[in-house]
Amino acid sequence: MMTRREGAKVAAWTALSYSRVLGANDRAGLGVIGAGHRGTYVMTLFQKNADVEVRALCDVYGARIDAAQQKAPHTRTVYDHRKLLEMKEVDMVLIGSPDHWHKDHAVDAMEAGKDVYVEKPMCRTREEAPVMVKAARVHERICQVGLQQRSGRIYLEPREKYIRAGALGKISHIDAVWHGGVPRRLPSEPARKPSNLDWVRFLGPVKYRDWNPGQYLNFRAFLDFNGGKMTDFGHHWMDVIHMYMGERAPHSAVFAGGIYTDLDDGRTAPDTCNALFEYGGFSALFQSNAYGVNEEYGVTFHGSEGRLFVNRNRYEFTRAVKGAVPEVEKIPGDITADHVRNFLDCARSRKLPNGDVGVASISVLPPLLAVQSYVEQRRLRFDPERLEVLPL
C-alpha cells in the first residue's frame, strides 16, 4: 500500500515534469491491464502511434497474456495489476479488464502516477463514479473513458451543423437503439478451471463463487459484474445524448423488460431492455432487445424542424418540409483510433480529453439508474443537482 509520503510525491508529479519525461524519451510507455479481445484490439490502435510503446501486459489468464504478447513482443508480463503499476517504464495504462474492475484498476493507476485510458462503462455502481473523478483531479492525471463517439468526426460534424446551429428546432424526444441478437445458452466449458487462470483475482471485488465458465466467458450476462446491455451499449448511446444535449443527469428513469428468453443458465442481466429517461424539456428512450432481425443501430433526435439520425459510420438529416431529401454523410473507419490519439495528445498537453472521466461520470448515470429501476421494479425519481435517488 502506498504511504502518505509516497502519495504526496505522486501528487507532485506535475504536468511540466511529465512532459519533460515524454520529450526526453520520445515514446510513452504503455501498460495494458486486461488483455482480452477488446483490450488487445485497443492496444493495437495505440501501437499505430509512433510516440507510444507497449511495455507491460497484465491479465488473470496466462493464455490471454501469451496471445497479446504475440502482438506486443518483449513486454514484461504479470498477473497482478499492482506489479505493473510499480514499473517506472510504464507512463500510462490501458484498462480493458471486466467492468467490475474498472474503478479499482483506474484509481490504483492514477494513485501510482499513471495516466489512464479505461474502457466503458467507466464503473459498475453510481458510488464508484465520483471516486474515479476525485482520483483524476487530486493526482492530476489524464483519465479518458472509452466513449469514442466524443472524438469521431461522424458525431462532431452533425452536432455543429444541425444541433448547435438549431436546424432541428425544439428537440422533444430522442430514440437510442442498439439491439442484440437472440441470446444463446452460456458456455459450460471448460468444466475445470485452466491451471493458468487466477479465478479469485478475476472475481476481485465481487462476492466469491466457485469456477463458472459462463460467468468468466460472458460476465455481462450477470448483474454482479456489470449492468448488462444497459451499461455495455447504454453508456455509449446515453453519452451521445449528453454530448448533443448537455452534460446533465435525468429527472427520472424507468425500465421495462427482463429475461424473456429463459435458457435456464443462471443469467441475471435482462435480454430485453427498454429504459425511458425524462430530462428538463425532452425525453430519451434507450432500447436493446433480443430480436432475430434488428433495425439499424443509432441515435435519432426528433425536433420541430427536422430529424437527425447518427451512428458510428453514418448520419442523416431530414428537414420537416414536404418532399425533403435527406442529407446523408457516410464516414467509414473506427473512431476508436481517433479517441486513442486524443488521449495521447492530452497526455502531453495536460488538457482534459474528449471523454474525460468527469463527463463520463454523468452519462453513466442513466444506464445505472435503469439497472436499479429493473432490480427494484419501480420508477426512480432523481435529483440531477444532488445526484440522488429521491424517496418514494
Buried (B, 14 or more C-beta within 10 A) or exposed (E): EBEEEEBEEBBEBEBEEBBEEBEEEEEBBBBBBBBBEBBBEBBBBBBEBEBBBBBBBBBBBBEBBBBBBEBBEEBBBBBEBEEBBEBEEBBBBBBBBBBBBBBBBBBBBBBBBBBBBBBBBBBBBBEBBBBBBEBBEEBBBBBBBBBBBBBBEBBBBBBEBBBEEEBBEEBEEBBBBBBBEEBEEBBEEEEEBBEEBBBEBBBBEBEEEEBBBBBBBBBBBBBBBBBBBBBBBBBBBBBBBBBBBEEBBBBBBBBBBEBEEEEEBEBEBBBBBBBBBBBEEBBBBBBBBBEEEBEEBBBBBBBEBBBBBBBBBBBBBBBEEEEEEEBEBEBEEBBBBBBBBBBBBBBBEBEBBBBBBBBBBBBBBBBBBBBBBBEEEEEBBBEBEEBEBEEE
